[in-house]
Amino acid sequence: MRIESDQRQNAGSQSYATELSQDTDFCLSKGILSAHEQKLMQSLETIGSKRLNRRRKEAQRLLRENGATHNVFDTIDRAHPWQFDPVPLIISDEEWGKIEAGLVQRATLLNLILADIYGPQTLTEKGLLPPELIFAHQGFLLPCVGMLSSEKRHLNIYSANLTRGKDGRFWVLEDRTQPPLGSGYALENRIVMTRSFPRLFQDFQVHRLAMYYRALRNNLSQLALHNKAEPHIVALTPGPGHSAYFEHAYLASYLGYTLVQGGDLVVRDGCVWLKSVGGLRQVDVILRRLDDNWCDPLELRGDSMFGVPGLLEAIRLGNVVTANHIGSNVLENPALLAFLPGISRHLLQEELLLPSVATWWCGQPREREFVLQNLNKLMVKPIHPISGLPEFIPGSLDEIQLSSWRKRILANPHLYVGQELACLSTVPSFVSDKIEQRQSILSTFLTAQDQTYVAMPGGLTRIAPQASGEIFSNQERGISKDTWVLTREPEKQVNLWRKAQPNQLIQPIVGSLPSRAAENLFWAGRYAERTEATARLLRAILTKILEYNEFRDADDHQRLNHLLGALTHLTSTFPGFIGEGADEKLADPRAELLSLAREIERPGSLRASLRGLSRATYAIRDLLPADAWLVVDNMRQNWNPKIAVSQIGSGQLNASVNKLILQLSAFSGLTHENMSRETAWLLLNIGRRLERAINLITLLRATLVPCYEASMESQMIESVLETCNSLIVFRRRYRSFMQLSTILELLLLDENYPRALAYQLQQLQSHIDALPREQLIEGPGQDKKMISEAITELRNANHTQLTQLAGSDSTYPLLEKLLVSQKDRLEQLLEALTQLYFSPVLVPQQLGNNVEGKKAS
């Protein structure tokens, strides 16, 4: 039995083949503007190109400061800013009404198809869908069969990419069901547009976006099968390496959900639990930002390290709900577009209100023949991503390439489709300092509400980077603009805040802190302190180099060598200035110093520590003050001293280090003064205090444990005090009497001085005592035991006795013993904290990978 597909809303293939040969330009005429666009152009002319360009740069700055980026190659170190066009796309209220009706109809239809595919499969039985089109698609997940009830809505979030056709109507290029990308960027574009171009909003009445997000949040709350009054909803992300991690964190923060990764969740007793610092907390709803086949390594991709083992079983038992339902990726099959009109007539008794781009599935003989005959005039694509498949650029393939594609299609015809070359509509844009036409695609977003769907009044419009170019994908540095849907009457202010009833007592809820977020907070504190310690010692060394270059004093050179050795110990960049080749480096330390300042791939270098700080803070940016993230991002982007080795002693690098130290101090102050004293702040400061204590011990062992002559010892003490930012305090307290025992009293034993080791231990004990604990844990843990023993040992130390020598000792043995013991205890404390709060549970792995199907070529 042949299954018929509809092309271009029932236009026949043969008639369209004739049209293809005669007309390959389906674009709207350039330069034709609607009345609303003409009004917009008049407003922009009033602003003027210079002011418009200045405000565009201001908007771009806001986006950069807010961290609106797309990561490339799975690393935030090569993130590209979200490019912005200040000229909005304007859609009239009347036109939007037609678009919205078509989108709602389409979402309703796809929801019914999804329930049928994993349920009764009547569409294939009745010949409305070819079985190989569905079952050969990678998005079809066999473990999900039978999981979807026809009475419930499983497509809760839906997105469609649209463009105008030559008839002026909007056409659907593709349907997106897992997880739809762009709604967060659309919101960020609107916020930036409102701040940068407030006057434009005065001339137009624009629909607000908050109503969509309110509907989304209400929809997710209603999905909860248990705990309906206050459901626990989390947003599941692959992590900071994902290209759209900014949007994941942005939406989670805006909606008030906890952002989690797969390692933060665990399935026990058929339920999903969040592994938080305070223990396990049951999860009711998961807003997925993770693709289907990565969600459960036990039943789907066995090599997935991003999912939650046992998640599908928890869904089957009805203990958790995901949005969208796992398995919805099967709807993103482009071949499905050819069959939607017939399915709509069957299921809805309606014609499609929004037509799809003409599509021919090669699994049917007549359609396959048409595609092969017009191969260089169509866009050919696989029904799902195929590894190693060469890029298809219609109109540019030679005969050898065309022959290769014909063989590829004939070998596996069901895996390919041909689509009409959609010539995208053009819209006015201001990108290269002037208004010009650019091709555009509009991404729209819908969420389920009661028995229907609600569309965001607008969306994310992307334009081509070049006037004559095509649209790049989001990951390839596309440019976006705000999308305005006009309304006839001014809208009331809408936000996500819930209104309290009169005399209602609202109890504060302290959100759960996932263990992975806790670990990133801890490491953010450590990296911030590590960077500062390295920068301060490096500054002292650069100052000493300047002094030595000027006076050529032998004592200065000797003290410089000791400080260089201390830098190797502090940064753990062995052999450095103390191992093999040390003599050569000590004779001319400039190359090694420059390497420690700017080599990002060298562990322990200043730039590598800055990268660690940036990665840790990026992962938990929703938990930090906004200004704190801006400071970190500014440091990461701007720290790359471009100086030659010969310029090390010029003072240029010293000035850069000074600026970096001030920025680190700003970060410390912002987190200290703007974070609530909750678990997040405690862990950030535990990391900072632990790292400061370890760095101080390392510095003192490298500089003050060795014995020097009296004059050299006083100089080393001064350098240590300067590095620890304690010189002024020491002078005021001890009246410039330079003595080793007094510096030990200040930097080791003073429990009230923020730079002293005793102060770090006191703070660590206080913060650890305040951390939430599992209720089943009784008595003090290993972490409390280690910090208590360290404090007791330090209190029993006498700063005078620590400086006693016996005979011909070349070091202070009691001081060395104390510092070694303290470091050992702190390292044991670190291990205890890791096991108690950060240690991830090993992900269970299936013995074989049940992902079926070989990669087609």
TASULCOR-V926732 format. One record per residue. N is the residue number from 0. RES is the residue in three letters. PSI is psi in whole degrees, 0 to 359 (999 if undefined). D_LAST is the distance of its C-alpha to the last C-alpha in Angstrom with 1 decimal. Layout:
BEGIN
n,res,psi,d_last
N,RES,PSI,D_LAST
N,RES,PSI,D_LAST
END
This chain:
BEGIN
n,res,psi,d_last
0,MET,130,28.5
1,ARG,132,26.7
2,ILE,119,26.1
3,GLU,142,27.1
4,SER,153,25.6
5,ASP,134,27.7
6,GLN,128,26.8
7,ARG,52,28.9
8,GLN,53,31.5
9,ASN,8,31.7
10,ALA,138,31.5
11,GLY,157,30.1
12,SER,320,27.0
13,GLN,317,29.1
14,SER,325,31.6
15,TYR,329,29.1
16,ALA,320,27.5
17,THR,316,31.0
18,GLU,323,31.3
19,LEU,318,28.0
20,SER,337,29.4
21,GLN,334,32.7
22,ASP,113,32.1
23,THR,10,29.2
24,ASP,106,31.4
25,PHE,16,31.6
26,CYS,154,33.3
27,LEU,152,36.8
28,SER,132,39.4
29,LYS,148,39.7
30,GLY,351,43.0
31,ILE,117,43.8
32,LEU,144,44.9
33,SER,171,46.1
34,ALA,322,49.6
35,HIS,322,48.4
36,GLU,324,46.3
37,GLN,320,49.4
38,LYS,321,51.5
39,LEU,318,49.0
40,MET,322,49.1
41,GLN,320,52.9
42,SER,320,52.8
43,LEU,325,50.5
44,GLU,325,52.9
45,THR,320,55.7
46,ILE,319,53.9
47,GLY,149,53.2
48,SER,324,50.3
49,LYS,313,51.7
50,ARG,324,52.3
51,LEU,318,49.0
52,ASN,322,47.2
53,ARG,319,49.3
54,ARG,328,48.5
55,ARG,317,44.8
56,LYS,324,45.0
57,GLU,318,47.0
58,ALA,320,44.3
59,GLN,323,41.7
60,ARG,318,43.9
61,LEU,317,44.3
62,LEU,319,40.6
63,ARG,318,40.2
64,GLU,327,43.2
65,ASN,354,41.8
66,GLY,20,38.6
67,ALA,95,36.4
68,THR,165,33.3
69,HIS,125,29.6
70,ASN,143,28.5
71,VAL,140,25.8
72,PHE,34,23.8
73,ASP,36,25.4
74,THR,131,28.9
75,ILE,352,31.9
76,ASP,347,33.2
77,ARG,39,30.9
78,ALA,142,31.5
79,HIS,134,31.8
80,PRO,150,34.7
81,TRP,110,34.1
82,GLN,145,35.1
83,PHE,134,37.7
84,ASP,122,39.0
85,PRO,352,42.5
86,VAL,111,42.6
87,PRO,155,41.7
88,LEU,127,39.9
89,ILE,130,42.7
90,ILE,130,42.3
91,SER,159,45.5
92,ASP,320,46.6
93,GLU,315,46.5
94,GLU,321,42.9
95,TRP,325,41.7
96,GLY,321,43.3
97,LYS,318,41.1
98,ILE,314,38.0
99,GLU,318,39.0
100,ALA,319,39.8
101,GLY,322,36.3
102,LEU,317,34.6
103,VAL,317,36.8
104,GLN,318,36.1
105,ARG,317,32.4
106,ALA,319,32.6
107,THR,317,34.8
108,LEU,314,32.5
109,LEU,327,29.4
110,ASN,319,31.6
111,LEU,320,32.6
112,ILE,318,29.0
113,LEU,315,28.1
114,ALA,326,31.2
115,ASP,321,30.4
116,ILE,318,26.8
117,TYR,6,28.1
118,GLY,243,31.4
119,PRO,338,32.6
120,GLN,41,29.4
121,THR,333,31.7
122,LEU,324,29.3
123,THR,324,27.0
124,GLU,323,30.1
125,LYS,3,31.6
126,GLY,16,28.6
127,LEU,341,28.2
128,LEU,127,24.7
129,PRO,134,22.1
130,PRO,320,21.5
131,GLU,338,17.7
132,LEU,326,17.6
133,ILE,307,19.3
134,PHE,342,18.6
135,ALA,356,14.8
136,HIS,137,14.9
137,GLN,337,14.8
138,GLY,347,18.1
139,PHE,120,19.8
140,LEU,110,21.7
141,LEU,321,23.4
142,PRO,345,26.2
143,CYS,353,27.3
144,VAL,131,28.2
145,GLY,358,31.9
146,MET,341,32.5
147,LEU,124,33.0
148,SER,138,36.3
149,SER,343,36.7
150,GLU,343,40.0
151,LYS,159,38.5
152,ARG,124,36.5
153,HIS,341,33.2
154,LEU,91,31.7
155,ASN,337,34.2
156,ILE,134,32.5
157,TYR,146,30.5
158,SER,147,29.4
159,ALA,138,28.4
160,ASN,125,27.5
161,LEU,156,29.8
162,THR,160,30.7
163,ARG,142,33.4
164,GLY,181,32.7
165,LYS,344,34.9
166,ASP,4,37.3
167,GLY,352,38.0
168,ARG,157,36.5
169,PHE,138,34.0
170,TRP,149,30.5
171,VAL,121,28.0
172,LEU,321,24.7
173,GLU,151,23.2
174,ASP,139,24.7
175,ARG,125,24.7
176,THR,348,25.8
177,GLN,136,24.8
178,PRO,131,26.6
179,PRO,128,27.6
180,LEU,137,28.1
181,GLY,343,31.0
182,SER,326,34.2
183,GLY,321,35.6
184,TYR,325,35.0
185,ALA,318,36.6
186,LEU,317,39.6
187,GLU,320,39.8
188,ASN,319,39.7
189,ARG,317,42.5
190,ILE,315,44.6
191,VAL,320,44.3
192,MET,319,45.0
193,THR,321,48.1
194,ARG,325,49.4
195,SER,332,48.7
196,PHE,59,49.6
197,PRO,330,52.2
198,ARG,326,54.0
199,LEU,326,51.1
200,PHE,338,51.3
201,GLN,334,55.0
202,ASP,348,54.2
203,PHE,148,51.7
204,GLN,108,51.6
205,VAL,135,48.2
206,HIS,139,46.9
207,ARG,159,46.6
208,LEU,343,43.5
209,ALA,331,45.2
210,MET,324,45.6
211,TYR,315,41.8
212,TYR,329,41.8
213,ARG,317,44.9
214,ALA,321,43.2
215,LEU,315,40.1
216,ARG,320,42.4
217,ASN,321,44.5
218,ASN,314,41.4
219,LEU,323,40.2
220,SER,322,43.7
221,GLN,343,44.0
222,LEU,336,40.9
223,ALA,130,42.8
224,LEU,338,43.9
225,HIS,166,46.5
226,ASN,50,48.6
227,LYS,334,48.5
228,ALA,313,51.3
229,GLU,72,49.5
230,PRO,145,45.9
231,HIS,110,44.1
232,ILE,133,41.0
233,VAL,155,38.5
234,ALA,120,35.5
235,LEU,120,32.6
236,THR,151,30.6
237,PRO,338,27.9
238,GLY,178,30.5
239,PRO,340,31.5
240,GLY,347,28.2
241,HIS,145,26.6
242,SER,330,26.4
243,ALA,31,28.8
244,TYR,326,31.2
245,PHE,313,34.0
246,GLU,322,33.6
247,HIS,311,33.4
248,ALA,322,36.6
249,TYR,312,38.2
250,LEU,318,37.7
251,ALA,316,38.8
252,SER,317,42.0
253,TYR,320,42.7
254,LEU,348,42.4
255,GLY,28,44.3
256,TYR,155,41.6
257,THR,128,40.9
258,LEU,124,37.7
259,VAL,159,36.1
260,GLN,169,33.1
261,GLY,323,31.8
262,GLY,346,34.2
263,ASP,348,37.1
264,LEU,149,36.8
265,VAL,145,37.5
266,VAL,123,37.8
267,ARG,134,41.1
268,ASP,36,42.9
269,GLY,7,40.2
270,CYS,156,40.7
271,VAL,132,38.9
272,TRP,144,41.1
273,LEU,124,41.1
274,LYS,98,42.0
275,SER,171,44.6
276,VAL,328,47.2
277,GLY,4,49.8
278,GLY,193,48.0
279,LEU,139,45.7
280,ARG,129,45.7
281,GLN,141,44.0
282,VAL,134,41.3
283,ASP,320,41.5
284,VAL,139,38.7
285,ILE,117,35.5
286,LEU,107,34.2
287,ARG,128,30.6
288,ARG,16,28.9
289,LEU,133,26.3
290,ASP,154,23.0
291,ASP,302,23.1
292,ASN,354,21.0
293,TRP,356,22.9
294,CYS,331,26.3
295,ASP,103,27.1
296,PRO,347,25.9
297,LEU,323,27.8
298,GLU,346,26.1
299,LEU,243,22.8
300,ARG,117,21.0
301,GLY,342,23.0
302,ASP,8,22.3
303,SER,128,23.6
304,MET,9,26.7
305,PHE,343,27.3
306,GLY,192,28.1
307,VAL,108,31.2
308,PRO,127,31.3
309,GLY,6,32.8
310,LEU,317,32.4
311,LEU,321,31.1
312,GLU,321,34.1
313,ALA,325,36.5
314,ILE,317,35.1
315,ARG,322,35.6
316,LEU,353,39.2
317,GLY,23,39.9
318,ASN,352,40.8
319,VAL,153,38.4
320,VAL,141,36.5
321,THR,150,33.4
322,ALA,116,32.8
323,ASN,171,30.4
324,HIS,142,30.0
325,ILE,131,27.0
326,GLY,354,24.3
327,SER,348,24.9
328,ASN,341,21.4
329,VAL,338,20.5
330,LEU,348,22.6
331,GLU,9,20.4
332,ASN,116,17.9
333,PRO,337,18.2
334,ALA,337,18.2
335,LEU,334,21.5
336,LEU,326,23.2
337,ALA,340,23.5
338,PHE,354,25.4
339,LEU,318,27.7
340,PRO,315,30.6
341,GLY,321,31.0
342,ILE,324,30.8
343,SER,318,33.3
344,ARG,327,35.7
345,HIS,314,35.4
346,LEU,324,35.8
347,LEU,350,37.8
348,GLN,38,39.4
349,GLU,151,38.6
350,GLU,152,36.6
351,LEU,130,34.3
352,LEU,329,36.4
353,LEU,113,33.5
354,PRO,156,31.0
355,SER,159,27.3
356,VAL,139,25.3
357,ALA,130,24.6
358,THR,135,21.3
359,TRP,118,19.8
360,TRP,126,17.5
361,CYS,356,15.4
362,GLY,352,16.2
363,GLN,135,19.6
364,PRO,309,20.4
365,ARG,317,22.7
366,GLU,321,20.7
367,ARG,317,17.5
368,GLU,320,19.8
369,PHE,318,21.2
370,VAL,316,18.0
371,LEU,325,17.1
372,GLN,333,20.7
373,ASN,34,20.8
374,LEU,321,17.4
375,ASN,5,19.1
376,LYS,356,21.5
377,LEU,166,19.4
378,MET,116,17.4
379,VAL,132,13.9
380,LYS,156,12.2
381,PRO,160,10.2
382,ILE,343,12.8
383,HIS,161,12.2
384,PRO,134,10.9
385,ILE,123,7.3
386,SER,134,7.8
387,GLY,2,7.1
388,LEU,127,6.2
389,PRO,154,9.0
390,GLU,137,12.1
391,PHE,116,13.2
392,ILE,98,16.9
393,PRO,141,18.5
394,GLY,353,21.3
395,SER,8,20.3
396,LEU,139,17.5
397,ASP,179,18.8
398,GLU,324,18.4
399,ILE,316,15.9
400,GLN,319,13.6
401,LEU,319,14.4
402,SER,322,13.8
403,SER,320,10.3
404,TRP,323,9.7
405,ARG,316,11.8
406,LYS,321,9.9
407,ARG,317,6.7
408,ILE,317,9.4
409,LEU,330,11.4
410,ALA,322,9.0
411,ASN,71,8.8
412,PRO,330,11.6
413,HIS,349,12.8
414,LEU,2,10.1
415,TYR,153,11.2
416,VAL,154,14.6
417,GLY,139,16.7
418,GLN,150,19.6
419,GLU,140,22.8
420,LEU,101,23.1
421,ALA,108,25.5
422,CYS,110,28.1
423,LEU,146,29.4
424,SER,155,33.1
425,THR,149,35.1
426,VAL,153,37.7
427,PRO,135,40.5
428,SER,152,39.6
429,PHE,95,41.5
430,VAL,311,39.3
431,SER,51,40.6
432,ASP,19,44.3
433,LYS,161,44.5
434,ILE,127,43.6
435,GLU,165,40.7
436,GLN,134,38.1
437,ARG,144,34.6
438,GLN,147,31.6
439,SER,154,31.5
440,ILE,135,29.6
441,LEU,119,31.7
442,SER,123,30.5
443,THR,159,32.8
444,PHE,135,33.6
445,LEU,151,35.3
446,THR,147,36.8
447,ALA,146,38.2
448,GLN,116,42.0
449,ASP,242,44.1
450,GLN,12,42.7
451,THR,201,40.9
452,TYR,153,39.0
453,VAL,130,40.3
454,ALA,142,38.5
455,MET,127,39.1
456,PRO,78,41.3
457,GLY,224,39.1
458,GLY,201,35.8
459,LEU,114,33.8
460,THR,126,33.5
461,ARG,143,31.1
462,ILE,162,31.7
463,ALA,142,30.0
464,PRO,331,31.3
465,GLN,151,32.3
466,ALA,327,34.2
467,SER,6,31.8
468,GLY,179,28.7
469,GLU,168,26.2
470,ILE,131,26.1
471,PHE,159,24.5
472,SER,168,23.3
473,ASN,321,26.0
474,GLN,345,24.4
475,GLU,40,24.6
476,ARG,44,28.3
477,GLY,162,28.9
478,ILE,137,32.5
479,SER,163,34.0
480,LYS,160,37.3
481,ASP,152,39.5
482,THR,121,39.4
483,TRP,124,42.9
484,VAL,119,43.7
485,LEU,151,47.3
486,THR,150,49.9
487,ARG,332,53.2
488,GLU,149,55.2
489,PRO,137,55.1
490,GLU,150,53.2
491,LYS,153,54.8
492,GLN,129,53.6
493,VAL,136,51.0
494,ASN,179,49.9
495,LEU,0,48.5
496,TRP,136,51.9
497,ARG,142,53.4
498,LYS,133,57.0
499,ALA,150,59.4
500,GLN,156,62.2
501,PRO,133,65.8
502,ASN,15,67.0
503,GLN,130,63.7
504,LEU,117,63.2
505,ILE,117,59.7
506,GLN,132,58.9
507,PRO,142,56.6
508,ILE,118,53.3
509,VAL,114,51.9
510,GLY,153,48.2
511,SER,142,46.5
512,LEU,110,45.1
513,PRO,150,41.8
514,SER,326,41.9
515,ARG,321,39.0
516,ALA,322,40.9
517,ALA,318,44.0
518,GLU,319,42.3
519,ASN,323,41.2
520,LEU,314,44.7
521,PHE,314,46.2
522,TRP,333,44.0
523,ALA,317,44.7
524,GLY,318,48.4
525,ARG,314,47.9
526,TYR,324,45.8
527,ALA,315,48.3
528,GLU,322,51.2
529,ARG,317,49.4
530,THR,317,48.7
531,GLU,317,52.3
532,ALA,317,53.8
533,THR,316,51.8
534,ALA,320,52.8
535,ARG,319,56.4
536,LEU,321,56.8
537,LEU,321,55.0
538,ARG,318,57.4
539,ALA,322,60.4
540,ILE,316,59.1
541,LEU,323,58.6
542,THR,318,62.1
543,LYS,326,63.5
544,ILE,318,61.8
545,LEU,318,63.5
546,GLU,317,66.8
547,TYR,319,66.5
548,ASN,332,65.6
549,GLU,317,68.8
550,PHE,341,71.3
551,ARG,46,69.9
552,ASP,133,71.6
553,ALA,323,70.9
554,ASP,322,70.9
555,ASP,320,68.3
556,HIS,320,66.1
557,GLN,317,66.6
558,ARG,323,65.9
559,LEU,318,62.7
560,ASN,320,61.5
561,HIS,320,62.1
562,LEU,323,60.1
563,LEU,320,57.2
564,GLY,321,57.2
565,ALA,325,57.3
566,LEU,320,54.2
567,THR,317,52.2
568,HIS,315,53.4
569,LEU,320,52.7
570,THR,352,49.1
571,SER,37,48.4
572,THR,57,47.1
573,PHE,150,48.5
574,PRO,334,49.7
575,GLY,230,50.6
576,PHE,7,54.3
577,ILE,350,55.5
578,GLY,212,53.4
579,GLU,131,52.5
580,GLY,9,53.1
581,ALA,322,55.1
582,ASP,318,58.1
583,GLU,320,56.1
584,LYS,325,54.6
585,LEU,326,57.9
586,ALA,324,59.5
587,ASP,90,57.0
588,PRO,1,55.0
589,ARG,315,53.5
590,ALA,317,50.0
591,GLU,320,49.6
592,LEU,318,50.9
593,LEU,323,48.5
594,SER,316,45.6
595,LEU,339,46.9
596,ALA,323,47.1
597,ARG,356,43.8
598,GLU,109,41.1
599,ILE,334,38.7
600,GLU,4,36.8
601,ARG,110,40.1
602,PRO,133,41.1
603,GLY,343,44.6
604,SER,163,44.7
605,LEU,317,46.0
606,ARG,325,42.7
607,ALA,321,40.7
608,SER,322,43.2
609,LEU,322,42.9
610,ARG,317,39.1
611,GLY,318,39.8
612,LEU,318,42.3
613,SER,316,40.0
614,ARG,318,37.1
615,ALA,315,39.6
616,THR,328,41.3
617,TYR,324,38.2
618,ALA,337,37.2
619,ILE,32,40.6
620,ARG,334,41.6
621,ASP,350,42.5
622,LEU,355,45.2
623,LEU,156,46.7
624,PRO,143,49.1
625,ALA,319,47.3
626,ASP,330,49.3
627,ALA,318,48.5
628,TRP,322,44.7
629,LEU,319,45.7
630,VAL,314,47.6
631,VAL,315,44.8
632,ASP,321,42.3
633,ASN,319,44.8
634,MET,315,45.4
635,ARG,317,41.7
636,GLN,328,41.1
637,ASN,348,44.4
638,TRP,98,44.9
639,ASN,74,43.7
640,PRO,116,46.9
641,LYS,74,46.3
642,ILE,154,49.3
643,ALA,164,49.9
644,VAL,323,51.3
645,SER,345,54.6
646,GLN,4,54.9
647,ILE,320,54.8
648,GLY,9,58.6
649,SER,345,58.9
650,GLY,351,58.7
651,GLN,314,55.5
652,LEU,323,53.4
653,ASN,319,56.4
654,ALA,321,56.4
655,SER,320,52.7
656,VAL,320,53.3
657,ASN,316,56.3
658,LYS,320,54.2
659,LEU,318,51.5
660,ILE,321,54.3
661,LEU,320,55.6
662,GLN,321,52.2
663,LEU,322,51.8
664,SER,323,55.3
665,ALA,318,54.3
666,PHE,316,51.4
667,SER,315,53.8
668,GLY,321,56.3
669,LEU,317,54.0
670,THR,328,52.6
671,HIS,323,56.1
672,GLU,350,57.8
673,ASN,5,55.1
674,MET,135,53.6
675,SER,144,55.2
676,ARG,62,56.4
677,GLU,191,53.8
678,THR,321,51.3
679,ALA,314,49.0
680,TRP,320,51.8
681,LEU,314,53.1
682,LEU,322,49.8
683,LEU,316,49.4
684,ASN,332,53.0
685,ILE,315,52.7
686,GLY,317,49.9
687,ARG,312,52.1
688,ARG,320,55.2
689,LEU,317,53.6
690,GLU,320,52.0
691,ARG,320,55.3
692,ALA,314,57.2
693,ILE,317,55.0
694,ASN,321,54.9
695,LEU,316,58.7
696,ILE,315,59.2
697,THR,316,57.0
698,LEU,315,58.9
699,LEU,322,62.3
700,ARG,322,61.5
701,ALA,337,60.4
702,THR,323,63.4
703,LEU,343,66.4
704,VAL,320,66.3
705,PRO,150,67.3
706,CYS,139,71.0
707,TYR,169,72.0
708,GLU,161,75.3
709,ALA,314,76.9
710,SER,320,76.0
711,MET,322,72.4
712,GLU,318,72.1
713,SER,323,73.2
714,GLN,320,70.7
715,MET,320,67.9
716,ILE,317,69.1
717,GLU,318,69.1
718,SER,319,65.5
719,VAL,315,64.3
720,LEU,320,66.1
721,GLU,317,64.6
722,THR,324,61.1
723,CYS,6,61.8
724,ASN,39,63.2
725,SER,8,66.5
726,LEU,316,68.9
727,ILE,318,70.8
728,VAL,317,71.2
729,PHE,315,72.4
730,ARG,318,75.0
731,ARG,323,76.3
732,ARG,320,76.6
733,TYR,11,78.0
734,ARG,41,79.8
735,SER,13,78.0
736,PHE,111,79.2
737,MET,113,76.3
738,GLN,138,76.1
739,LEU,318,73.3
740,SER,326,74.6
741,THR,324,74.6
742,ILE,325,71.0
743,LEU,323,70.0
744,GLU,321,72.1
745,LEU,309,70.2
746,LEU,345,66.6
747,LEU,314,66.7
748,LEU,350,69.3
749,ASP,109,69.8
750,GLU,353,68.3
751,ASN,1,68.9
752,TYR,121,67.3
753,PRO,346,63.6
754,ARG,358,62.7
755,ALA,152,64.4
756,LEU,318,62.7
757,ALA,322,65.1
758,TYR,318,64.0
759,GLN,317,60.3
760,LEU,320,61.1
761,GLN,316,63.2
762,GLN,319,60.5
763,LEU,315,58.0
764,GLN,317,60.3
765,SER,315,61.0
766,HIS,319,57.3
767,ILE,321,56.3
768,ASP,330,59.2
769,ALA,349,58.0
770,LEU,144,54.4
771,PRO,151,53.7
772,ARG,153,53.6
773,GLU,135,52.3
774,GLN,335,55.3
775,LEU,345,55.1
776,ILE,122,55.6
777,GLU,143,59.3
778,GLY,172,61.2
779,PRO,139,60.1
780,GLY,181,56.7
781,GLN,327,55.9
782,ASP,316,55.2
783,LYS,323,58.7
784,LYS,316,60.3
785,MET,316,58.8
786,ILE,326,59.8
787,SER,317,63.3
788,GLU,322,63.8
789,ALA,319,62.8
790,ILE,317,65.2
791,THR,315,68.0
792,GLU,319,67.6
793,LEU,323,67.6
794,ARG,330,70.7
795,ASN,352,72.5
796,ALA,147,71.9
797,ASN,122,74.8
798,HIS,333,73.8
799,THR,317,77.0
800,GLN,332,76.4
801,LEU,339,72.8
802,THR,11,74.2
803,GLN,142,76.6
804,LEU,153,76.4
805,ALA,113,77.8
806,GLY,233,79.1
807,SER,35,76.7
808,ASP,136,73.6
809,SER,354,71.0
810,THR,167,69.3
811,TYR,102,70.4
812,PRO,318,69.7
813,LEU,323,70.3
814,LEU,316,68.2
815,GLU,317,65.3
816,LYS,317,65.7
817,LEU,314,65.6
818,LEU,320,62.6
819,VAL,316,60.6
820,SER,318,61.6
821,GLN,318,60.6
822,LYS,320,57.2
823,ASP,317,56.6
824,ARG,321,57.6
825,LEU,324,55.4
826,GLU,323,52.4
827,GLN,324,53.2
828,LEU,317,53.5
829,LEU,316,50.0
830,GLU,319,48.6
831,ALA,317,50.6
832,LEU,320,49.3
833,THR,314,45.7
834,GLN,326,46.1
835,LEU,322,48.0
836,TYR,334,46.1
837,PHE,337,42.8
838,SER,117,41.4
839,PRO,149,38.2
840,VAL,134,37.7
841,LEU,133,35.0
842,VAL,123,32.0
843,PRO,138,31.8
844,GLN,139,28.5
845,GLN,153,27.2
846,LEU,335,26.9
847,GLY,159,23.4
848,ASN,119,20.5
849,ASN,16,20.5
850,VAL,114,17.4
851,GLU,162,15.7
852,GLY,132,12.2
853,LYS,153,9.4
854,LYS,121,6.5
855,ALA,152,3.7
856,SER,999,0.0
END
